[in-house]
């Protein structure tokens, strides 16, 4: 999926550059009361660059949150696997589990009892 995204981004960038190079006309741009004269290609590339930067800034918080949750889930899985291995190790020695594991504290209790 990442490779597809990179290929798509590269194709978009190439199209933007080709479009910008096909429009070498000098234009005057008014921005907050200031007038700037430059190539239409330059303004097109700056617009694309600004869009990419805004897109990255919008996606960054969700990506960071997802990575933090993923790290916490992996740590929890490691803890549960370690507990399971300890319990499996008790079975061959005694034939039964000698200690009752404490219930998982992060799961809601059953109210049906």
C-alpha positions as a printed Julia matrix, in Angstrom:
113×3 Matrix{Float64}:
   0.0     0.0     0.0
   2.86    2.35    0.8
   4.49    1.7    -2.56
   1.2     2.45   -4.34
   0.9     5.73   -2.42
   4.47    6.7    -3.3
   3.93    5.91   -6.97
   0.71    7.94   -6.97
   2.44   10.89   -5.27
   5.33   10.73   -7.73
   2.94   10.67  -10.7
   1.07   13.67   -9.28
   4.33   15.56   -8.76
   5.47   14.83  -12.31
   2.11   16.01  -13.69
   2.33   19.2   -11.63
   5.84   19.95  -12.92
   4.86   19.24  -16.54
   1.78   21.45  -16.2
   3.85   24.2   -14.62
   6.5    24.04  -17.35
   3.8    24.24  -20.02
   2.63   27.55  -18.53
   5.7    29.85  -18.49
   3.6    33.03  -18.74
   4.48   35.88  -16.37
   1.57   36.81  -14.09
   0.95   39.27  -11.3
  -0.41   37.82   -8.09
  -2.06   39.91   -5.39
  -1.69   38.5    -1.9
  -2.77   40.46    1.21
  -2.45   43.75   -0.62
   0.99   43.02   -2.01
   1.5    42.35   -5.67
   4.1    39.84   -6.72
   5.08   39.22  -10.3
   6.41   35.85  -11.32
   6.06   32.87  -13.55
   2.75   31.01  -13.56
   4.79   27.8   -13.22
   6.3    29.08   -9.98
   2.89   29.94   -8.53
   1.48   26.55   -9.56
   4.36   24.67   -7.93
   4.09   26.79   -4.77
   0.36   26.03   -4.62
   1.0    22.29   -4.95
   3.74   22.44   -2.31
   1.47   24.35    0.06
  -1.27   21.74   -0.45
   1.14   18.91    0.33
   2.35   20.64    3.5
  -1.21   21.28    4.7
  -2.12   17.64    3.96
   0.82   16.37    6.0
  -0.05   18.65    8.9
  -3.66   17.45    8.87
  -2.68   13.76    8.8
   0.13   13.95   11.37
  -1.95   13.95   14.61
  -3.95   10.88   13.57
  -0.82    9.03   12.55
   0.92    9.81   15.85
  -2.17    8.69   17.82
  -2.37    5.46   15.8
   1.32    4.7    16.41
   0.97    5.3    20.17
  -2.04    2.99   20.36
  -0.22    0.35   18.32
   2.77    0.49   20.66
   0.51    0.1    23.71
  -1.3    -2.85   22.11
   1.99   -4.58   21.27
   3.22   -4.11   24.84
  -0.06   -5.54   26.21
   0.15   -8.52   23.83
   3.7    -9.17   25.07
   2.52   -9.13   28.68
  -0.37  -11.5    27.92
   1.9   -13.9    25.99
   4.36  -13.93   28.89
   1.53  -14.71   31.33
   0.24  -17.46   29.04
   3.72  -19.02   28.78
   4.02  -19.0    32.6
   0.67  -20.74   32.94
   1.54  -23.29   30.25
   4.77  -24.0    32.13
   2.81  -24.89   35.29
   0.64  -27.51   33.56
   3.35  -30.12   32.71
   4.84  -29.92   36.23
   1.69  -30.5    38.27
  -0.9   -31.55   35.76
  -3.03  -28.59   36.73
  -2.68  -24.89   37.24
  -1.73  -24.3    40.88
  -2.49  -20.62   41.08
  -5.53  -18.85   39.8
  -4.51  -15.87   37.7
  -5.95  -12.55   38.71
  -8.62  -11.24   36.34
  -7.68   -8.76   33.68
  -8.23   -5.32   35.14
  -8.71   -3.46   31.87
 -11.81   -5.44   30.81
 -15.3    -4.65   32.14
 -16.75   -7.07   34.66
 -19.74   -9.23   33.71
 -22.93   -7.79   35.27
 -25.12  -10.83   34.41
 -24.14  -12.85   37.5
